[in-house]
Amino acid sequence: MRRLFLLFLLVPALAFGADPAVKLEPTQGTELSKEDDAAVKKVLVDYLDALKKKEYARAGELIDRESLLSTVEPMVHSIASDSTHTDAARRKIFGVSTPDSIAKTPNGPLFASLMGYLLSTNPSAAKVMEMATIEVLATRQIKGKASVAYQLTIASPEKDGMPYEQVTAQQMRKVDGKWKILFSLD
């Protein structure tokens, strides 16, 4: 009887253990070089690590400057009731009030201020990120950008609860020889 029980335990493990949680077959683009593949994975892992440790300035330095700046005014206008309140909204989100000040502020402090604002609107988000892990599933290069498919898993706060899992993708591009995350409001 005991052997039968062990067999039932082993059969599912043998049938499914070798397969990844999600099997992806890239259909577009080209493979990244081994060096670039390792670099984009490291950037993504370092970004999550910085978020988990609440090192938002460090996380901000891993973001593409142009893409971060392109989100500033849409975010500002999303909370400003009209044009007379944009400077106050900019200060609330990014810590500075003028477009010139935004342009002069490095990514780290801008992103740290943005995260401070976002956490003030959703204080539990930092705790959720502490429970997050990622598994990179595939990388491809398409039109000079790296596309990284990964599985984000957030552990359940309950002992026997189900984790939250989502497969998503992130784009990156090389800036001055370093891979940077393309920031988006999506």
N, C-alpha and C positions, 0 to 999 in steps of 0.2 A: 504494500500500500504506500509506504514511504517513497519507494522508487517511482511509482506512478505520479505522486504529487510533485516530485522533483522534475519529472519529465514535462508535466504541464507548465512548470515555471520556466524551463529551459526553451521549450518550443517557441514561444513568442519572442524570447530574447534572440534566438537564432534567426528567426524570420525577419525581425525588424531592427535588430541591433546594428547592423552594418550600414543601414540607410540613414542619411542625415534627416533631420526633422523636415526640411524642405529641400527638394531636389530641383536645382535650377539648371537650365541649359541655355547659355547665352546664345542669342541669335543675331545680334548686331554688334558692330564695332570690332575691335581687335584686342588681343590680350595685352596687358601691361607687361613691361619688363619685370623680371623678378625684383629688381630694386624698387621700381615704382609701385609694384603690387604691395611689397612690404611697407613702403612709405605711406601709402594711402590708408592701409589698415592701421598703422601706428597712429596716424593723425586722428582717425575716428576713435580709437581706443583711448588716446590721450585726452581727447575732447570730453568723452564721457567720464573719464577719471577726474578731470578738472571740475566738471559739473557736480559729480558725486561728493567731491571734497570741498565744494563751495568756493573753488578758486576760479571765480568768474573772469577775472582779468586774464589769467592764463588761458582759459577757454577762448576768450575773445581774440587772442593772438593767433589762434589756429583758424580763424575765419578770414575769408577773402574780403579785403577792405572795400572794394568796389561794390560787392553785393550787399555788404552790411550798410554802407552809405545809401544804397538805393532803397532801403526799407525805412529810412529815418522819416522822411516826410509823410509817407502813407500812415505810419504809426502815429505820428504827431497829429495828423488830421483826423485820425480815428477817435481821438479823445478831446480834441479842441472843438468847442461848440461853434466857433466862427474864427475868422482870421485875426481878430483882436486877442485871441487866447493861444495862438500858436507858440509864442515864446515861452509862456508858462507851461504849456504841454511839453515842449522840447526840454525844458529844465526838469520837469517832473520825471520824464522817461530817461533822458540822457545826461542830466546833470549840468547842462549848459543851455543857454537860451537862444543863441543865434546860429544860423547856418555856417557862418565863418568859424564860430567856436567848435561846432561839430567837426568841420573839416580839419581843424588843428588838433583835435583830441585823438590820441591813438586808440586803436581798436580795444585794447584791454580795458581801459577806464570806461569807454563807451558801452561795451558789452556788460561790464560789471554794473554799471548804472541801470542798463536795461533789465538785467536780471533782478536787481533790487526792486525795480518797479513791478516786474511781473510777479515776483514773490509777494509783494505787498497786496496784489490783487488775488493771489492764490497761494497762501502760506504753506499749504500741505505739499506743494509741488516739489520742494527740496527733499522732503522725506521719501517721496515716491522715487525720485532720481537716485537716492541712496540705495534703493533695492533693485536698480536696473543693471542688466548685463546685456552685452551685445555679442553676436556671433556673425562674423562676416561670411557671407554665403558665396559671393562672386564679385569679381571686379572686371570691368571692361573699359576700354577707351573709345570714346565716340566724339568725333570732331574736336579733338584736343582736350577734352574733359574726361575725367575718370568718373564712372558711375559705379557706386559701391552698393550692392544689395546686401542687406543685413537683417538679422532677426533681433528685435528688441524684446527682452523678457523682463517683466517686472514681477518680482516674487510677491506672493500674496502675504498680506500682513497677518493673516490667520494661519495657524499651525497646519491645518489640513486643507487650506484653501487652494483654489486653482490659480496659477500664475496668469498674468496678462501677457500675451504674445502677439507681436505684430511684425510682419515682414514688410520692409520698406526700402527705399533707396536714397542715397545721398550723392550729390554731384560735388566734384572737386575740380580745381584747376591749379596748374603750376604758376606760381608767382615768384619771380627771382629764384627759380630753381627749387622752390619748396611747394609741396601740395597744400592747398588751403581749401577749407570747406566753403562751398557756395551757400550763403545764408539766404533764406527765403521766408516769407510770411505764410507759406502754405502749411 
